[in-house]
Amino acid sequence: MLREDVFVISQAVAWIKEQPIWLCTVLNTYGSSPRSPGSLLVAKQDGQYIGSLSGGCIEEDFIQRIKNNNYVSSSQVVRYGRGGIETKVNLPCDGSLDVLIEYLPNNEKSLNYLVEIQNALLGYSAIIKKVLLPQSGEIHIANKSEQPTQIERDGDKIQLYIAAPPRLIIAGISTVGAYCANFALTLGFEVIICDHREEEIARFAPQIPSQVEVISLFPARYLEEQGCSPNTAIVSLTHDPRIDDLTLMESVNTDAFYIGAMGSVRTSARRRERLIASGGMTEEEIERIHAPIGIPIGSKTPPEIALAIMADIVAYKNGVISSEITCKTKKLVSIN
Protein backbone atom coordinates (compact mmCIF):
# COMPACT_ATOMS: atom_id res chain seq x y z
CA MET A 1 0.00 0.00 0.00
CA LEU A 2 2.75 2.46 0.92
CA ARG A 3 4.53 2.23 -2.41
CA GLU A 4 1.28 2.78 -4.26
CA ASP A 5 0.66 5.88 -2.13
CA VAL A 6 4.12 7.19 -3.04
CA PHE A 7 3.32 6.66 -6.71
CA VAL A 8 -0.02 8.48 -6.34
CA ILE A 9 1.51 11.48 -4.59
CA SER A 10 4.43 11.62 -7.02
CA GLN A 11 1.94 11.82 -9.88
CA ALA A 12 0.03 14.51 -8.00
CA VAL A 13 3.24 16.54 -7.69
CA ALA A 14 3.80 16.26 -11.44
CA TRP A 15 0.22 17.18 -12.35
CA ILE A 16 -0.14 20.13 -9.96
CA LYS A 17 2.62 21.97 -11.83
CA GLU A 18 0.34 22.21 -14.86
CA GLN A 19 -3.27 22.08 -13.63
CA PRO A 20 -5.52 21.77 -10.57
CA ILE A 21 -6.13 18.32 -9.12
CA TRP A 22 -8.34 16.48 -6.65
CA LEU A 23 -6.59 14.53 -3.88
CA CYS A 24 -8.78 11.92 -2.23
CA THR A 25 -8.17 9.93 0.95
CA VAL A 26 -10.27 7.07 2.30
CA LEU A 27 -11.11 8.05 5.90
CA ASN A 28 -13.31 5.23 7.12
CA THR A 29 -14.77 2.01 5.80
CA TYR A 30 -17.80 0.14 7.08
CA GLY A 31 -18.58 -3.44 6.22
CA SER A 32 -16.66 -5.04 3.38
CA SER A 33 -14.42 -2.63 1.47
CA PRO A 34 -11.60 -3.38 -1.00
CA ARG A 35 -9.51 -0.43 0.20
CA SER A 36 -8.28 0.42 3.68
CA PRO A 37 -8.35 3.82 5.43
CA GLY A 38 -5.55 6.05 4.19
CA SER A 39 -5.76 4.82 0.58
CA LEU A 40 -5.18 7.60 -1.95
CA LEU A 41 -6.41 8.65 -5.36
CA VAL A 42 -5.49 11.72 -7.39
CA ALA A 43 -7.55 12.90 -10.37
CA LYS A 44 -7.55 15.58 -13.05
CA GLN A 45 -10.45 17.45 -14.62
CA ASP A 46 -10.20 15.38 -17.82
CA GLY A 47 -10.95 12.21 -15.86
CA GLN A 48 -7.46 10.73 -15.72
CA TYR A 49 -6.64 9.36 -12.28
CA ILE A 50 -4.08 7.31 -10.37
CA GLY A 51 -4.85 5.23 -7.28
CA SER A 52 -8.06 3.70 -6.02
CA LEU A 53 -10.83 4.34 -3.52
CA SER A 54 -12.78 1.11 -3.79
CA GLY A 55 -11.03 -1.23 -6.17
CA GLY A 56 -13.21 -0.05 -9.06
CA CYS A 57 -16.69 0.15 -7.50
CA ILE A 58 -17.12 3.93 -7.32
CA GLU A 59 -14.26 5.42 -9.32
CA GLU A 60 -16.30 5.91 -12.50
CA ASP A 61 -19.04 7.75 -10.62
CA PHE A 62 -16.49 9.84 -8.74
CA ILE A 63 -14.69 10.91 -11.92
CA GLN A 64 -17.97 11.87 -13.57
CA ARG A 65 -18.82 14.10 -10.61
CA ILE A 66 -15.45 15.81 -10.95
CA LYS A 67 -16.18 16.50 -14.61
CA ASN A 68 -19.54 17.95 -13.54
CA ASN A 69 -17.78 20.31 -11.09
CA ASN A 70 -19.47 18.73 -8.07
CA TYR A 71 -16.38 18.99 -5.88
CA VAL A 72 -15.19 22.59 -5.96
CA SER A 73 -14.72 23.24 -2.22
CA SER A 74 -11.21 23.22 -0.82
CA SER A 75 -12.17 20.15 1.20
CA GLN A 76 -15.24 18.04 1.85
CA VAL A 77 -16.15 14.53 2.94
CA VAL A 78 -18.40 12.33 0.81
CA ARG A 79 -19.87 8.98 1.80
CA TYR A 80 -20.23 6.25 -0.78
CA GLY A 81 -22.32 3.15 -0.17
CA ARG A 82 -24.97 2.64 2.47
CA GLY A 83 -26.27 5.96 3.79
CA GLY A 84 -24.32 7.94 1.19
CA ILE A 85 -24.74 9.16 -2.36
CA GLU A 86 -26.35 6.79 -4.82
CA THR A 87 -24.26 5.19 -7.55
CA LYS A 88 -24.87 2.67 -10.30
CA VAL A 89 -22.50 0.18 -8.67
CA ASN A 90 -22.84 -0.66 -4.97
CA LEU A 91 -20.01 -1.54 -2.65
CA PRO A 92 -19.67 -5.23 -1.71
CA CYS A 93 -21.74 -6.61 1.18
CA ASP A 94 -23.69 -3.38 1.65
CA GLY A 95 -20.54 -1.60 2.82
CA SER A 96 -19.75 2.11 2.79
CA LEU A 97 -16.76 4.41 2.91
CA ASP A 98 -16.06 8.05 3.71
CA VAL A 99 -13.72 9.93 1.38
CA LEU A 100 -11.92 13.21 2.06
CA ILE A 101 -11.82 15.15 -1.21
CA GLU A 102 -9.37 18.06 -1.44
CA TYR A 103 -9.42 20.41 -4.40
CA LEU A 104 -5.92 21.78 -4.95
CA PRO A 105 -5.48 24.71 -7.35
CA ASN A 106 -2.46 24.99 -9.60
CA ASN A 107 -0.17 27.14 -7.43
CA GLU A 108 3.02 27.02 -5.36
CA LYS A 109 1.14 26.48 -2.10
CA SER A 110 -0.47 23.31 -3.44
CA LEU A 111 2.87 22.08 -4.79
CA ASN A 112 4.60 22.58 -1.44
CA TYR A 113 1.70 20.86 0.31
CA LEU A 114 2.04 17.78 -1.89
CA VAL A 115 5.84 17.70 -1.66
CA GLU A 116 5.64 17.59 2.14
CA ILE A 117 3.26 14.64 1.93
CA GLN A 118 5.56 12.98 -0.59
CA ASN A 119 8.60 13.43 1.66
CA ALA A 120 6.74 11.94 4.62
CA LEU A 121 5.80 8.87 2.58
CA LEU A 122 9.41 8.52 1.42
CA GLY A 123 10.62 8.26 5.00
CA TYR A 124 11.65 11.78 5.91
CA SER A 125 9.88 13.75 8.65
CA ALA A 126 6.52 12.30 9.64
CA ILE A 127 3.71 14.82 9.35
CA ILE A 128 0.21 15.47 10.60
CA LYS A 129 -2.22 16.80 8.02
CA LYS A 130 -4.97 18.85 9.63
CA VAL A 131 -8.14 19.74 7.73
CA LEU A 132 -10.96 21.94 9.01
CA LEU A 133 -13.80 21.44 6.54
CA PRO A 134 -14.31 23.13 4.10
CA GLN A 135 -10.91 24.85 4.32
CA SER A 136 -7.60 23.76 2.85
CA GLY A 137 -5.42 21.34 4.78
CA GLU A 138 -2.33 22.33 6.75
CA ILE A 139 0.85 20.34 7.33
CA HIS A 140 2.51 20.05 10.74
CA ILE A 141 5.71 18.17 11.54
CA ALA A 142 4.85 15.28 13.86
CA ASN A 143 6.44 15.04 17.29
CA LYS A 144 8.97 12.19 17.17
CA SER A 145 7.94 11.01 20.63
CA GLU A 146 4.34 10.48 19.53
CA GLN A 147 2.66 8.25 17.00
CA PRO A 148 -0.96 9.42 16.87
CA THR A 149 -3.80 7.43 15.38
CA GLN A 150 -3.54 7.34 11.59
CA ILE A 151 -6.91 9.05 11.08
CA GLU A 152 -8.92 11.03 13.61
CA ARG A 153 -12.15 12.90 12.96
CA ASP A 154 -14.23 15.10 15.20
CA GLY A 155 -17.02 16.70 13.19
CA ASP A 156 -15.43 19.04 10.68
CA LYS A 157 -11.95 18.51 12.14
CA ILE A 158 -9.86 15.82 10.45
CA GLN A 159 -6.33 14.80 11.35
CA LEU A 160 -4.22 12.37 9.33
CA TYR A 161 -0.86 11.03 10.47
CA ILE A 162 1.37 10.41 7.45
CA ALA A 163 4.67 8.57 7.69
CA ALA A 164 6.56 5.76 6.05
CA PRO A 165 7.10 2.58 8.06
CA PRO A 166 10.66 2.03 9.27
CA ARG A 167 12.75 0.12 6.76
CA LEU A 168 15.32 -2.60 7.37
CA ILE A 169 17.91 -3.32 4.69
CA ILE A 170 19.65 -6.65 5.24
CA ALA A 171 22.92 -6.77 3.29
CA GLY A 172 23.56 -10.41 2.51
CA ILE A 173 21.19 -13.22 3.46
CA SER A 174 22.10 -15.58 6.31
CA THR A 175 20.35 -17.60 8.98
CA VAL A 176 20.45 -14.63 11.35
CA GLY A 177 19.29 -12.37 8.53
CA ALA A 178 16.27 -14.58 7.87
CA TYR A 179 15.26 -14.39 11.54
CA CYS A 180 15.80 -10.61 11.51
CA ALA A 181 13.50 -10.34 8.50
CA ASN A 182 10.74 -12.24 10.29
CA PHE A 183 11.10 -10.24 13.51
CA ALA A 184 11.21 -6.96 11.58
CA LEU A 185 7.98 -7.69 9.72
CA THR A 186 6.26 -8.42 13.02
CA LEU A 187 7.55 -5.09 14.34
CA GLY A 188 6.10 -3.18 11.39
CA PHE A 189 9.23 -2.72 9.30
CA GLU A 190 9.42 -2.80 5.54
CA VAL A 191 12.18 -5.33 4.82
CA ILE A 192 14.61 -5.51 1.91
CA ILE A 193 17.20 -8.27 1.53
CA CYS A 194 19.96 -7.37 -0.89
CA ASP A 195 22.36 -10.09 -2.05
CA HIS A 196 24.11 -10.72 -5.35
CA ARG A 197 24.71 -14.40 -4.54
CA GLU A 198 21.93 -16.20 -6.36
CA GLU A 199 22.77 -19.55 -4.78
CA GLU A 200 22.41 -18.11 -1.27
CA ILE A 201 19.10 -16.48 -2.11
CA ALA A 202 17.85 -19.80 -3.46
CA ARG A 203 19.09 -21.68 -0.39
CA PHE A 204 17.34 -19.38 2.07
CA ALA A 205 14.22 -18.79 -0.03
CA PRO A 206 12.02 -21.11 2.11
CA GLN A 207 12.89 -19.02 5.20
CA ILE A 208 12.16 -15.63 3.65
CA PRO A 209 8.57 -14.36 4.05
CA SER A 210 6.75 -13.33 0.90
CA GLN A 211 6.40 -9.75 2.22
CA VAL A 212 10.18 -9.31 2.03
CA GLU A 213 11.58 -7.69 -1.10
CA VAL A 214 14.63 -9.60 -2.34
CA ILE A 215 17.00 -7.70 -4.62
CA SER A 216 19.70 -9.59 -6.54
CA LEU A 217 22.38 -6.93 -6.39
CA PHE A 218 25.64 -6.36 -4.54
CA PRO A 219 24.53 -4.58 -1.33
CA ALA A 220 27.02 -1.72 -1.60
CA ARG A 221 25.95 -1.10 -5.18
CA TYR A 222 22.30 -1.00 -4.15
CA LEU A 223 23.04 1.57 -1.43
CA GLU A 224 25.14 3.62 -3.84
CA GLU A 225 22.37 3.68 -6.43
CA GLN A 226 19.30 3.92 -4.19
CA GLY A 227 20.55 5.54 -0.99
CA CYS A 228 18.14 5.49 1.94
CA SER A 229 16.05 7.80 4.09
CA PRO A 230 16.47 8.57 7.80
CA ASN A 231 13.89 5.92 8.76
CA THR A 232 16.19 3.13 7.54
CA ALA A 233 18.35 0.63 9.43
CA ILE A 234 21.11 -1.20 7.57
CA VAL A 235 22.61 -4.45 8.86
CA SER A 236 25.35 -6.54 7.27
CA LEU A 237 25.30 -10.09 8.61
CA THR A 238 27.42 -12.25 6.29
CA HIS A 239 30.80 -12.56 8.07
CA ASP A 240 32.27 -11.97 4.59
CA PRO A 241 34.56 -8.89 4.59
CA ARG A 242 34.07 -8.46 0.85
CA ILE A 243 30.39 -7.84 1.49
CA ASP A 244 30.36 -6.38 5.00
CA ASP A 245 33.20 -3.89 4.58
CA LEU A 246 31.92 -2.39 1.34
CA THR A 247 28.38 -2.27 2.72
CA LEU A 248 29.55 -0.33 5.76
CA MET A 249 31.67 2.03 3.67
CA GLU A 250 28.63 2.89 1.59
CA SER A 251 26.21 2.93 4.54
CA VAL A 252 27.96 5.80 6.32
CA ASN A 253 27.25 7.96 3.26
CA THR A 254 23.51 7.57 3.84
CA ASP A 255 21.07 9.05 6.34
CA ALA A 256 20.33 5.66 7.93
CA PHE A 257 19.50 5.94 11.64
CA TYR A 258 21.20 2.61 12.39
CA ILE A 259 24.16 0.82 10.79
CA GLY A 260 25.38 -2.50 12.17
CA ALA A 261 27.56 -5.48 11.35
CA MET A 262 27.82 -8.91 12.92
CA GLY A 263 31.02 -10.26 14.43
CA SER A 264 32.86 -10.77 17.69
CA VAL A 265 34.76 -8.00 19.47
CA ARG A 266 37.98 -9.23 17.86
CA THR A 267 36.42 -9.45 14.39
CA SER A 268 34.87 -6.01 14.79
CA ALA A 269 38.20 -4.52 15.88
CA ARG A 270 39.95 -5.94 12.84
CA ARG A 271 37.18 -4.64 10.60
CA ARG A 272 37.49 -1.23 12.19
CA GLU A 273 41.19 -1.08 11.37
CA ARG A 274 40.56 -2.19 7.79
CA LEU A 275 37.88 0.43 7.29
CA ILE A 276 40.21 3.18 8.49
CA ALA A 277 43.39 1.96 6.75
CA SER A 278 41.96 0.73 3.47
CA GLY A 279 38.52 2.30 3.36
CA GLY A 280 39.62 5.77 4.38
CA MET A 281 36.82 6.07 6.93
CA THR A 282 37.02 8.69 9.66
CA GLU A 283 36.55 8.09 13.38
CA GLU A 284 33.23 9.91 13.18
CA GLU A 285 32.04 7.54 10.46
CA ILE A 286 33.28 4.50 12.38
CA GLU A 287 31.33 5.62 15.45
CA ARG A 288 28.09 5.30 13.50
CA ILE A 289 28.63 1.55 13.16
CA HIS A 290 27.19 -0.81 15.75
CA ALA A 291 29.72 -3.61 15.99
CA PRO A 292 29.43 -6.05 17.62
CA ILE A 293 25.81 -5.60 16.67
CA GLY A 294 22.87 -6.02 19.06
CA ILE A 295 22.22 -5.40 22.73
CA PRO A 296 24.10 -7.67 25.17
CA ILE A 297 21.68 -10.44 26.15
CA GLY A 298 24.13 -13.33 26.01
CA SER A 299 22.68 -14.51 22.71
CA LYS A 300 24.12 -17.69 21.21
CA THR A 301 21.63 -19.10 18.69
CA PRO A 302 20.61 -17.40 15.41
CA PRO A 303 17.14 -16.41 16.69
CA GLU A 304 18.65 -15.01 19.91
CA ILE A 305 21.19 -13.01 17.91
CA ALA A 306 18.44 -11.70 15.64
CA LEU A 307 16.38 -10.75 18.70
CA ALA A 308 19.32 -8.79 20.14
CA ILE A 309 19.84 -7.03 16.81
CA MET A 310 16.21 -6.03 16.39
CA ALA A 311 15.96 -4.92 20.03
CA ASP A 312 18.92 -2.60 19.46
CA ILE A 313 17.40 -1.22 16.26
CA VAL A 314 14.03 -0.62 17.90
CA ALA A 315 15.72 1.11 20.85
CA TYR A 316 17.42 3.57 18.51
CA LYS A 317 14.27 4.03 16.44
CA ASN A 318 12.34 4.92 19.58
CA GLY A 319 15.07 7.11 21.01
CA VAL A 320 15.60 4.85 24.04
CA ILE A 321 19.39 4.76 24.14
CA SER A 322 20.99 3.87 27.48
CA SER A 323 24.67 3.76 28.31
CA GLU A 324 24.55 -0.01 27.84
CA ILE A 325 23.16 0.36 24.30
CA THR A 326 25.64 2.89 22.96
CA CYS A 327 27.56 2.36 19.77
CA LYS A 328 29.98 -0.36 20.77
CA THR A 329 32.47 0.41 18.02
CA LYS A 330 33.80 3.28 20.10
CA LYS A 331 34.89 0.86 22.83
CA LEU A 332 36.97 -1.36 20.51
CA VAL A 333 40.73 -1.18 20.79
CA SER A 334 43.49 -2.29 18.47
CA ILE A 335 44.27 -6.02 18.64
CA ASN A 336 47.84 -5.59 17.41
C-alpha positions as CSV (number, residue, x, y, z in Angstrom):
1,M,0.0,0.0,0.0
2,L,2.7,2.5,0.9
3,R,4.5,2.2,-2.4
4,E,1.3,2.8,-4.3
5,D,0.7,5.9,-2.1
6,V,4.1,7.2,-3.0
7,F,3.3,6.7,-6.7
8,V,0.0,8.5,-6.3
9,I,1.5,11.5,-4.6
10,S,4.4,11.6,-7.0
11,Q,1.9,11.8,-9.9
12,A,0.0,14.5,-8.0
13,V,3.2,16.5,-7.7
14,A,3.8,16.3,-11.4
15,W,0.2,17.2,-12.3
16,I,-0.1,20.1,-10.0
17,K,2.6,22.0,-11.8
18,E,0.3,22.2,-14.9
19,Q,-3.3,22.1,-13.6
20,P,-5.5,21.8,-10.6
21,I,-6.1,18.3,-9.1
22,W,-8.3,16.5,-6.6
23,L,-6.6,14.5,-3.9
24,C,-8.8,11.9,-2.2
25,T,-8.2,9.9,0.9
26,V,-10.3,7.1,2.3
27,L,-11.1,8.1,5.9
28,N,-13.3,5.2,7.1
29,T,-14.8,2.0,5.8
30,Y,-17.8,0.1,7.1
31,G,-18.6,-3.4,6.2
32,S,-16.7,-5.0,3.4
33,S,-14.4,-2.6,1.5
34,P,-11.6,-3.4,-1.0
35,R,-9.5,-0.4,0.2
36,S,-8.3,0.4,3.7
37,P,-8.3,3.8,5.4
38,G,-5.6,6.0,4.2
39,S,-5.8,4.8,0.6
40,L,-5.2,7.6,-1.9
41,L,-6.4,8.7,-5.4
42,V,-5.5,11.7,-7.4
43,A,-7.5,12.9,-10.4
44,K,-7.6,15.6,-13.1
45,Q,-10.5,17.4,-14.6
46,D,-10.2,15.4,-17.8
47,G,-10.9,12.2,-15.9
48,Q,-7.5,10.7,-15.7
49,Y,-6.6,9.4,-12.3
50,I,-4.1,7.3,-10.4
51,G,-4.8,5.2,-7.3
52,S,-8.1,3.7,-6.0
53,L,-10.8,4.3,-3.5
54,S,-12.8,1.1,-3.8
55,G,-11.0,-1.2,-6.2
56,G,-13.2,0.0,-9.1
57,C,-16.7,0.2,-7.5
58,I,-17.1,3.9,-7.3
59,E,-14.3,5.4,-9.3
60,E,-16.3,5.9,-12.5
61,D,-19.0,7.8,-10.6
62,F,-16.5,9.8,-8.7
63,I,-14.7,10.9,-11.9
64,Q,-18.0,11.9,-13.6
65,R,-18.8,14.1,-10.6
66,I,-15.4,15.8,-11.0
67,K,-16.2,16.5,-14.6
68,N,-19.5,17.9,-13.5
69,N,-17.8,20.3,-11.1
70,N,-19.5,18.7,-8.1
71,Y,-16.4,19.0,-5.9
72,V,-15.2,22.6,-6.0
73,S,-14.7,23.2,-2.2
74,S,-11.2,23.2,-0.8
75,S,-12.2,20.1,1.2
76,Q,-15.2,18.0,1.8
77,V,-16.2,14.5,2.9
78,V,-18.4,12.3,0.8
79,R,-19.9,9.0,1.8
80,Y,-20.2,6.2,-0.8
81,G,-22.3,3.2,-0.2
82,R,-25.0,2.6,2.5
83,G,-26.3,6.0,3.8
84,G,-24.3,7.9,1.2
85,I,-24.7,9.2,-2.4
86,E,-26.4,6.8,-4.8
87,T,-24.3,5.2,-7.5
88,K,-24.9,2.7,-10.3
89,V,-22.5,0.2,-8.7
90,N,-22.8,-0.7,-5.0
91,L,-20.0,-1.5,-2.6
92,P,-19.7,-5.2,-1.7
93,C,-21.7,-6.6,1.2
94,D,-23.7,-3.4,1.7
95,G,-20.5,-1.6,2.8
96,S,-19.7,2.1,2.8
97,L,-16.8,4.4,2.9
98,D,-16.1,8.1,3.7
99,V,-13.7,9.9,1.4
100,L,-11.9,13.2,2.1
101,I,-11.8,15.2,-1.2
102,E,-9.4,18.1,-1.4
103,Y,-9.4,20.4,-4.4
104,L,-5.9,21.8,-4.9
105,P,-5.5,24.7,-7.4
106,N,-2.5,25.0,-9.6
107,N,-0.2,27.1,-7.4
108,E,3.0,27.0,-5.4
109,K,1.1,26.5,-2.1
110,S,-0.5,23.3,-3.4
111,L,2.9,22.1,-4.8
112,N,4.6,22.6,-1.4
113,Y,1.7,20.9,0.3
114,L,2.0,17.8,-1.9
115,V,5.8,17.7,-1.7
116,E,5.6,17.6,2.1
117,I,3.3,14.6,1.9
118,Q,5.6,13.0,-0.6
119,N,8.6,13.4,1.7
120,A,6.7,11.9,4.6
121,L,5.8,8.9,2.6
122,L,9.4,8.5,1.4
123,G,10.6,8.3,5.0
124,Y,11.6,11.8,5.9
125,S,9.9,13.7,8.6
126,A,6.5,12.3,9.6
127,I,3.7,14.8,9.3
128,I,0.2,15.5,10.6
129,K,-2.2,16.8,8.0
130,K,-5.0,18.9,9.6
131,V,-8.1,19.7,7.7
132,L,-11.0,21.9,9.0
133,L,-13.8,21.4,6.5
134,P,-14.3,23.1,4.1
135,Q,-10.9,24.8,4.3
136,S,-7.6,23.8,2.8
137,G,-5.4,21.3,4.8
138,E,-2.3,22.3,6.7
139,I,0.9,20.3,7.3
140,H,2.5,20.1,10.7
141,I,5.7,18.2,11.5
142,A,4.9,15.3,13.9
143,N,6.4,15.0,17.3
144,K,9.0,12.2,17.2
145,S,7.9,11.0,20.6
146,E,4.3,10.5,19.5
147,Q,2.7,8.2,17.0
148,P,-1.0,9.4,16.9
149,T,-3.8,7.4,15.4
150,Q,-3.5,7.3,11.6
151,I,-6.9,9.0,11.1
152,E,-8.9,11.0,13.6
153,R,-12.2,12.9,13.0
154,D,-14.2,15.1,15.2
155,G,-17.0,16.7,13.2
156,D,-15.4,19.0,10.7
157,K,-11.9,18.5,12.1
158,I,-9.9,15.8,10.4
159,Q,-6.3,14.8,11.3
160,L,-4.2,12.4,9.3
161,Y,-0.9,11.0,10.5
162,I,1.4,10.4,7.4
163,A,4.7,8.6,7.7
164,A,6.6,5.8,6.0
165,P,7.1,2.6,8.1
166,P,10.7,2.0,9.3
167,R,12.8,0.1,6.8
168,L,15.3,-2.6,7.4
169,I,17.9,-3.3,4.7
170,I,19.7,-6.7,5.2
171,A,22.9,-6.8,3.3
172,G,23.6,-10.4,2.5
173,I,21.2,-13.2,3.5
174,S,22.1,-15.6,6.3
175,T,20.4,-17.6,9.0
176,V,20.5,-14.6,11.3
177,G,19.3,-12.4,8.5
178,A,16.3,-14.6,7.9
179,Y,15.3,-14.4,11.5
180,C,15.8,-10.6,11.5
181,A,13.5,-10.3,8.5
182,N,10.7,-12.2,10.3
183,F,11.1,-10.2,13.5
184,A,11.2,-7.0,11.6
185,L,8.0,-7.7,9.7
186,T,6.3,-8.4,13.0
187,L,7.6,-5.1,14.3
188,G,6.1,-3.2,11.4
189,F,9.2,-2.7,9.3
190,E,9.4,-2.8,5.5
191,V,12.2,-5.3,4.8
192,I,14.6,-5.5,1.9
193,I,17.2,-8.3,1.5
194,C,20.0,-7.4,-0.9
195,D,22.4,-10.1,-2.0
196,H,24.1,-10.7,-5.4
197,R,24.7,-14.4,-4.5
198,E,21.9,-16.2,-6.4
199,E,22.8,-19.6,-4.8
200,E,22.4,-18.1,-1.3
201,I,19.1,-16.5,-2.1
202,A,17.8,-19.8,-3.5
203,R,19.1,-21.7,-0.4
204,F,17.3,-19.4,2.1
205,A,14.2,-18.8,0.0
206,P,12.0,-21.1,2.1
207,Q,12.9,-19.0,5.2
208,I,12.2,-15.6,3.6
209,P,8.6,-14.4,4.1
210,S,6.8,-13.3,0.9
211,Q,6.4,-9.8,2.2
212,V,10.2,-9.3,2.0
213,E,11.6,-7.7,-1.1
214,V,14.6,-9.6,-2.3
215,I,17.0,-7.7,-4.6
216,S,19.7,-9.6,-6.5
217,L,22.4,-6.9,-6.4
218,F,25.6,-6.4,-4.5
219,P,24.5,-4.6,-1.3
220,A,27.0,-1.7,-1.6
221,R,26.0,-1.1,-5.2
222,Y,22.3,-1.0,-4.1
223,L,23.0,1.6,-1.4
224,E,25.1,3.6,-3.8
225,E,22.4,3.7,-6.4
226,Q,19.3,3.9,-4.2
227,G,20.5,5.5,-1.0
228,C,18.1,5.5,1.9
229,S,16.1,7.8,4.1
230,P,16.5,8.6,7.8
231,N,13.9,5.9,8.8
232,T,16.2,3.1,7.5
233,A,18.3,0.6,9.4
234,I,21.1,-1.2,7.6
235,V,22.6,-4.5,8.9
236,S,25.3,-6.5,7.3
237,L,25.3,-10.1,8.6
238,T,27.4,-12.2,6.3
239,H,30.8,-12.6,8.1
240,D,32.3,-12.0,4.6
241,P,34.6,-8.9,4.6
242,R,34.1,-8.5,0.8
243,I,30.4,-7.8,1.5
244,D,30.4,-6.4,5.0
245,D,33.2,-3.9,4.6
246,L,31.9,-2.4,1.3
247,T,28.4,-2.3,2.7
248,L,29.6,-0.3,5.8
249,M,31.7,2.0,3.7
250,E,28.6,2.9,1.6
251,S,26.2,2.9,4.5
252,V,28.0,5.8,6.3
253,N,27.3,8.0,3.3
254,T,23.5,7.6,3.8
255,D,21.1,9.1,6.3
256,A,20.3,5.7,7.9
257,F,19.5,5.9,11.6
258,Y,21.2,2.6,12.4
259,I,24.2,0.8,10.8
260,G,25.4,-2.5,12.2
261,A,27.6,-5.5,11.4
262,M,27.8,-8.9,12.9
263,G,31.0,-10.3,14.4
264,S,32.9,-10.8,17.7
265,V,34.8,-8.0,19.5
266,R,38.0,-9.2,17.9
267,T,36.4,-9.5,14.4
268,S,34.9,-6.0,14.8
269,A,38.2,-4.5,15.9
270,R,40.0,-5.9,12.8
271,R,37.2,-4.6,10.6
272,R,37.5,-1.2,12.2
273,E,41.2,-1.1,11.4
274,R,40.6,-2.2,7.8
275,L,37.9,0.4,7.3
276,I,40.2,3.2,8.5
277,A,43.4,2.0,6.8
278,S,42.0,0.7,3.5
279,G,38.5,2.3,3.4
280,G,39.6,5.8,4.4
281,M,36.8,6.1,6.9
282,T,37.0,8.7,9.7
283,E,36.6,8.1,13.4
284,E,33.2,9.9,13.2
285,E,32.0,7.5,10.5
286,I,33.3,4.5,12.4
287,E,31.3,5.6,15.5
288,R,28.1,5.3,13.5
289,I,28.6,1.5,13.2
290,H,27.2,-0.8,15.8
291,A,29.7,-3.6,16.0
292,P,29.4,-6.0,17.6
293,I,25.8,-5.6,16.7
294,G,22.9,-6.0,19.1
295,I,22.2,-5.4,22.7
296,P,24.1,-7.7,25.2
297,I,21.7,-10.4,26.1
298,G,24.1,-13.3,26.0
299,S,22.7,-14.5,22.7
300,K,24.1,-17.7,21.2
301,T,21.6,-19.1,18.7
302,P,20.6,-17.4,15.4
303,P,17.1,-16.4,16.7
304,E,18.6,-15.0,19.9
305,I,21.2,-13.0,17.9
306,A,18.4,-11.7,15.6
307,L,16.4,-10.8,18.7
308,A,19.3,-8.8,20.1
309,I,19.8,-7.0,16.8
310,M,16.2,-6.0,16.4
311,A,16.0,-4.9,20.0
312,D,18.9,-2.6,19.5
313,I,17.4,-1.2,16.3
314,V,14.0,-0.6,17.9
315,A,15.7,1.1,20.9
316,Y,17.4,3.6,18.5
317,K,14.3,4.0,16.4
318,N,12.3,4.9,19.6
319,G,15.1,7.1,21.0
320,V,15.6,4.9,24.0
321,I,19.4,4.8,24.1
322,S,21.0,3.9,27.5
323,S,24.7,3.8,28.3
324,E,24.5,0.0,27.8
325,I,23.2,0.4,24.3
326,T,25.6,2.9,23.0
327,C,27.6,2.4,19.8
328,K,30.0,-0.4,20.8
329,T,32.5,0.4,18.0
330,K,33.8,3.3,20.1
331,K,34.9,0.9,22.8
332,L,37.0,-1.4,20.5
333,V,40.7,-1.2,20.8
334,S,43.5,-2.3,18.5
335,I,44.3,-6.0,18.6
336,N,47.8,-5.6,17.4
